Amino acid sequence: MPLAPEIKELMAMIAEAPPEVIGGPDLTIEEARELVEVGAALTTPPEQRSTVASAEDHTVPGPAGPVPVRVYRPARTTSSPVPTLLWAHGGGWCSGSLETADTAARALCSLAEVVVVSVGYRLAPEAPFPAGLDDCAAALAWVRGTVAELGGDPARIGVGGDSAGGNLAAVLAQAVGSHGVPLAAQMLVYPATDLDLTTDAYPSREALGTGYLFETAELVRCVERYLTAGDDPADPRVSPLRGTDLSTTPPALIVTVEYDPLRDEGTAYAARLRAAGVPVVHQDVAGLAHGTFDMLGLSETARTAMAEAARALKALFASR
């Protein structure tokens, strides 16, 4: 399917913009982060985001100090507890925030009728692996300890995230499945599942690596910031696709998009989960590029895909 017209138009605008507006590979990390924040605000302004019953900021105890979280509660017609989803934002482990995650978090809260706890984890390169992962684990522990107060059902807690956040969520799902009370669901949106930059196992990295909203060269820069000397890309805490036993991970919803260099590794992870006996719903969305779940205000195609993903997430939790 051709690229969605609204995404194609956005890419044309980016291509025509002067370097001082869109930056490039020479951006400082601070400039890159600011560009991500501005982009999220422009593509889905606050007034175009989903309405929720409440959105409250908190801090939770973390391994290096307080971790910021934002708790979204859905409008409900019943007092019965609802599922709870811990959400990790994208941004290549180096950028993104509670603000950039706001669009997706609100949409999932409203459409899937779940409590969403969005995590503002520490970012690389100042806080490289495993800092962000440890913060997400701490936030998950807090959710489990306070889920009843949040209005959630202790038996229906899940993890999710997009891009780098999908990577963190997948790693959490494996760790909890092996060592803790199993989770009810995992939602991985165009996740990075294998951080080996030398492998040729994923043709989409080359075929779709330039000319779209996220490029393979950017993936390389992000991984180089996230990992430090001595970190092994084959470590399952870095590359969840390299996990040896996936059988204890929760039922999964995996969303990949057509024009994304990460598409094939997301598809490969879905296949590995299935082979391990894990129930998997894999939605491969035509016409979209990486990052477009943050662009619901811009793209009707993305809004439709988000609604379909939210329905699948709701059904996944309902089956528990």
Salt bridges, closest charged atoms under 4 A:
GLU56 OE1 - HIS58 NE2 3.44
GLU56 OE1 - ARG73 NH1 3.11
ASP57 OD1 - ARG70 NE 2.57
GLU99 OE2 - ARG70 NH2 2.66
ASP102 OD2 - ARG49 NH1 3.02
ASP102 OD1 - ARG70 NH1 3.66
ASP102 OD2 - ARG106 NE 3.01
GLU113 OE1 - LYS314 NZ 2.18
GLU126 OE1 - ARG33 NH2 2.69
ASP135 OD2 - ARG122 NE 2.90
ASP153 OD2 - ARG156 NE 2.87
ASP194 OD2 - ARG242 NE 3.08
ASP196 OD2 - ARG242 NH2 3.11
ASP235 OD2 - ARG237 NE 3.86
ASP260 OD2 - HIS290 ND1 2.98
ASP264 OD1 - ARG263 NE 3.21
GLU265 OE1 - ARG205 NH2 2.89
GLU300 OE1 - ARG303 NH2 2.54
